[in-house]
């Protein structure tokens, strides 16, 4: 179901005469980029109001300065090759990460002939020139997880891609494997035909991989995680049973309204969960699920589901979860650093810190306020989106 956009949300993702998508603009070649704003979001998702200077050299953040005197000193001491990007009272946020997406690969992530595809890679279906990348960037999204559809018991490796100019670029080709035993795997003329049959097929594949090697062996041994699509609490409990049977299995539970009913079991097993996408028609049982899971001690990420959902869906989902009890800092983290951690790319993206890639989104207020507009987006230090109408007025 597509997220409905009211007047405020529509302004977040409008791409028209007032907005500029920047294609192929290089990072500032010979100097630093100094990004001065009126607030920032730290790695734990807390919003800090007050002057901030984010220093970017090449593709990476090299400093985050919050002391007003030090900021002024750095600005005054900048070299001729440095560039100062001024955003007034705006907030610098880590680039948003959609932990479940089909951006650039719609219709290309399903395999009907075979139910076991551990060696398949979602990134091999990527159309890096898809127009959807520009639309996502305009909403502050800098990275997406390209996730195989839930039609196969083993769907292959999730890829992590990010915005680059007018298209997409691969950040990680061999991410977590996609697993499920749900009814979505029951396709005519092939096995499995039941949940029990799907579970046994997965067990047998994990046992065989432990001997023969390959991507599934990495999952069985705990060297790689797996996203487990679980649309019911029964699926969640079966997933936890499999994790116990295979010892080192590191699972992330996906897309279930029922996970809240087994939140205690997930917390005890130290298994994170992905909820969403949410829209304004989502029932409260759905939009309160993140708060319930968090209260039980389960790490939570919120999915956007782009491009089937609006490019604003990440912020909409986080805002609705915060409205319904999820602490605001956790809600911001649920669309930035937590997805990066679940995807294994947290050392590069997901938060603003020295040494990490300069994937940044600048909003004119807290991104949980849906009236806030995205003013600029940087990916690896390169400006891939900028709202220019306001710059002309500044």
PyMOL commands that set and color helices and strands:
alter all, ss='L'
color gray80, all
select helices_A, chain A and resi 7-13+68-76+122-125+132-138+183-185+195-212+215-220+233-245+258-269+284-287+289-296+313-323+328-333+337-343+388-393
alter helices_A, ss='H'
color red, helices_A
select strands_A, chain A and resi 20-21+32-41+47-57+60-65+83-86+91-94+96-101+141-146+154-157+159-164+167-172+177-180+226-229+251-254+272-276+300-303+360-363+374-379+382-386
alter strands_A, ss='S'
color yellow, strands_A
deselect
rebuild
show_as cartoon
